């Protein structure tokens, strides 16, 4: 009995596999059957970045087999096969996994179709962050607007139109002169949802301040193509930064398009600072 492959970092010991992942972290216990490609049936335990797999006898857990009438087969194919039907084989899985606060429980067939797959899941409320505030800030970092509770998208759109912005001239990677209008946004999250909101008393809130950037035209190597260039983006702001410092840093950094890296050049700050 050989071992089952799990990742690019597998180590095999007879029918057992030990795998180490660089990024993906989970807690899982799963028993999975073979499939239509006759892969091995496996039992897996995952803890953090480590996974342990063992090949198990296929009779221990069998896939679902359903006889399907082959209406689309030609007469020649039916005569060659000696039948007008085929087996539809769907793997089964039993167990659970927890990843990034999401609990998933498998209790049967795995079809990759939510309407037929036998799987249930939910986010665990004691692992989640809830969004509590969205604010806009002015030219010197002064508070301009905070989204009222229960407000709709129209309220944000109206505030966004009125919020003062800085406008900068810059040169795209190909020498084209464009402008960028910037706006400061800030979002806040507290820990715990539902009955577990009280957990925020024991964890520091998360606050993210970002510079929203809207360009006067498409930027980047893909502009003018079917995919289109970048017309807007946002970057995390560092403590003490305002519009110009953050945008200069954006221009100094390298950016990545689908096919290559590129950079843009800061030119000047446009004298007018007007709402968009």
C-alpha positions in Angstrom: 0.0 0.0 0.0 1.5 3.3 -1.1 1.1 6.8 0.4 -1.3 9.5 -0.8 0.0 12.8 -2.1 -1.2 16.0 -0.3 1.1 18.9 -1.0 4.4 20.0 -2.5 6.0 19.4 0.9 5.2 15.7 1.5 7.3 13.2 3.3 6.3 9.5 2.9 6.6 6.6 5.3 5.0 3.6 3.8 1.2 4.2 3.6 1.6 7.4 5.8 2.1 11.0 4.6 3.4 13.9 6.6 3.0 17.3 5.0 4.0 20.8 6.1 2.3 23.9 4.7 3.8 27.4 4.6 0.6 29.4 4.8 -2.6 27.4 5.1 -3.6 26.7 8.8 -6.5 24.5 9.8 -7.8 21.9 12.3 -9.4 19.0 10.6 -10.3 15.3 10.9 -11.5 13.8 7.7 -12.2 10.4 6.2 -12.5 10.5 2.4 -13.4 7.8 -0.2 -11.8 7.2 -3.5 -13.3 9.0 -6.6 -13.9 8.5 -10.3 -10.2 8.5 -11.0 -9.7 5.7 -8.5 -7.6 7.7 -6.1 -6.9 6.2 -2.7 -9.3 6.5 0.3 -7.6 8.5 3.0 -7.9 9.5 6.7 -6.4 12.9 7.5 -5.6 14.9 10.6 -4.5 18.5 10.2 -3.3 20.7 13.0 -2.1 24.2 12.1 0.4 23.9 9.2 0.9 20.1 9.7 -1.1 17.4 8.1 -0.9 13.6 8.6 -2.5 11.3 6.1 -3.0 7.5 6.0 -4.2 5.4 3.1 -7.1 3.2 4.3 -8.8 0.2 2.6 -11.3 1.3 0.0 -14.0 -0.9 1.5 -13.9 1.2 4.7 -15.6 4.1 2.9 -17.0 3.8 -0.6 -17.9 6.5 -3.1 -21.5 6.9 -4.3 -22.2 5.0 -7.5 -25.2 5.9 -9.6 -26.2 4.2 -12.9 -26.8 6.9 -15.5 -28.4 6.3 -18.9 -26.0 7.5 -21.7 -28.5 9.3 -23.9 -25.8 11.2 -25.8 -23.8 8.0 -26.8 -23.8 7.2 -30.5 -25.1 3.8 -31.7 -21.5 2.8 -32.5 -20.3 3.6 -29.0 -23.2 1.6 -27.5 -22.4 -1.4 -29.7 -18.7 -1.1 -28.8 -19.3 -0.8 -25.1 -22.0 -3.5 -25.1 -24.3 -1.2 -22.9 -26.0 2.2 -23.0 -25.3 3.3 -19.5 -22.3 4.2 -17.2 -21.5 4.6 -13.6 -21.4 8.1 -12.1 -19.0 8.0 -9.2 -19.0 10.7 -6.5 -16.6 10.7 -3.6 -17.8 10.8 0.0 -16.3 12.5 2.9 -17.0 12.5 6.7 -15.4 14.8 9.2 -14.9 18.5 10.1 -12.4 21.3 9.5 -11.9 24.7 11.1 -10.0 27.3 9.1 -9.8 31.1 9.7 -12.8 30.8 12.0 -15.0 28.9 9.6 -16.4 25.5 10.7 -17.2 23.0 7.9 -18.8 19.6 8.5 -18.8 16.9 5.8 -21.4 14.1 6.0 -21.6 12.5 2.6 -21.1 13.1 -1.1 -18.8 15.8 -2.4 -20.2 17.1 -5.6 -18.7 20.7 -5.6 -22.3 21.8 -6.1 -23.9 23.5 -3.0 -27.4 22.3 -4.0 -26.4 18.6 -3.8 -23.2 18.5 -1.7 -23.6 17.0 1.8 -21.7 19.7 3.7 -22.7 22.3 6.3 -20.7 25.3 7.5 -20.7 28.5 9.5 -18.4 31.2 10.9 -17.7 30.7 14.6 -18.9 34.0 16.2 -16.1 33.9 18.9 -13.4 34.1 16.2 -14.8 36.9 14.1 -14.3 40.7 13.8 -17.3 42.9 13.4 -17.2 46.2 11.5 -18.3 49.1 13.7 -17.1 52.3 12.0 -16.4 53.8 8.6 -15.1 57.4 8.6 -13.7 60.0 6.2 -11.0 62.6 7.0 -10.1 66.0 5.7 -6.9 67.5 4.3 -5.0 67.6 7.7 -6.4 64.4 9.0 -9.4 66.1 10.8 -12.6 64.1 11.1 -15.1 64.9 8.3 -17.8 62.2 8.4 -18.7 58.9 10.1 -21.3 56.6 8.6 -24.5 56.5 10.7 -25.7 53.1 11.9 -28.1 51.5 9.4 -27.3 53.9 6.7 -27.4 52.9 3.0 -24.8 53.2 0.2 -26.3 56.5 -0.8 -25.1 58.2 2.4 -21.5 57.1 1.8 -21.7 58.1 -1.8 -22.9 61.6 -0.9 -20.3 62.1 1.8 -17.6 60.9 -0.6 -18.6 63.5 -3.1 -18.3 66.3 -0.5 -15.1 65.1 1.2 -12.1 67.3 0.3 -9.4 65.6 -1.7 -5.8 66.4 -2.7 -5.0 66.2 -6.4 -1.5 65.2 -7.6 0.1 65.1 -11.1 2.1 62.0 -11.9 3.7 60.2 -14.8 2.6 56.7 -15.7 5.1 54.0 -16.6 4.9 54.9 -20.3 5.4 58.6 -19.8 1.7 59.6 -20.0 0.8 62.5 -17.7 -2.2 61.9 -15.4 -3.6 63.1 -12.1 -4.7 61.3 -9.0 -7.3 62.5 -6.5 -6.8 61.1 -2.9 -9.1 60.8 0.1 -8.5 59.5 3.6 -10.7 56.7 4.9 -10.6 54.8 8.2 -12.4 51.6 9.3 -12.7 50.1 12.7 -13.5 46.5 13.9 -14.1 45.0 17.3 -13.7 41.4 18.2 -16.6 39.0 18.6 -20.1 38.7 17.1 -23.6 38.0 18.4 -23.5 36.7 22.0 -19.7 37.0 22.0 -19.5 40.8 21.5 -18.2 41.0 25.1 -14.9 39.4 23.9 -13.9 42.9 22.6 -13.2 43.8 26.3 -10.2 41.5 26.1 -8.8 42.3 22.7 -7.6 45.6 21.2 -9.8 46.9 18.4 -8.4 47.0 14.8 -8.2 50.3 13.0 -7.2 50.6 9.4 -6.5 54.0 7.8 -6.1 54.0 4.0 -5.6 56.5 1.2 -8.2 56.1 -1.5 -6.7 56.9 -4.9 -8.7 57.7 -8.1 -6.8 58.2 -11.3 -7.9 60.5 -14.2 -7.4 57.7 -16.7 -6.2 54.1 -16.9 -2.8 53.3 -15.6 -0.4 50.3 -15.9 0.7 48.0 -18.7 -2.8 46.7 -19.4 -4.4 50.1 -20.1 -6.1 50.1 -23.5 -6.4 46.3 -23.6 -9.5 44.2 -23.2 -8.7 43.8 -19.5 -8.2 47.5 -19.0 -5.8 49.4 -16.8 -6.1 50.4 -13.1 -8.4 53.4 -12.6 -8.3 53.4 -8.8 -6.7 51.8 -5.8 -6.0 52.2 -2.1 -3.0 51.8 0.2 -2.6 51.5 4.0 -1.4 54.7 5.5 1.4 54.8 8.1 1.2 56.8 11.4 1.6 60.5 10.8 1.2 60.3 7.0 -1.2 62.7 5.2 -2.1 62.8 1.5 1.2 63.8 -0.1 3.4 61.6 2.0 1.3 58.5 1.3 1.0 59.2 -2.4 4.7 59.9 -2.8 5.3 56.5 -1.1 2.9 54.9 -3.6 4.8 56.3 -6.5 8.1 55.2 -5.1 6.9 51.5 -4.8 6.8 49.0 -7.5 3.4 47.8 -8.7 2.4 44.5 -10.3 0.1 44.0 -13.3 -0.9 40.7 -14.6 2.2 40.2 -16.7 5.0 42.5 -15.3 6.1 45.0 -12.6 6.0 48.7 -13.2 6.3 52.0 -11.4 5.0 55.6 -11.7 6.7 59.0 -11.1 5.4 61.7 -8.8 5.4 65.1 -10.5 3.7 67.7 -8.3 0.8 68.6 -6.1 -1.9 70.4 -8.0 -2.7 73.7 -6.3 -6.5 73.2 -6.2 -8.0 70.9 -3.5 -11.6 70.4 -4.4 -14.4 68.0 -3.7 -14.9 65.5 -6.6 
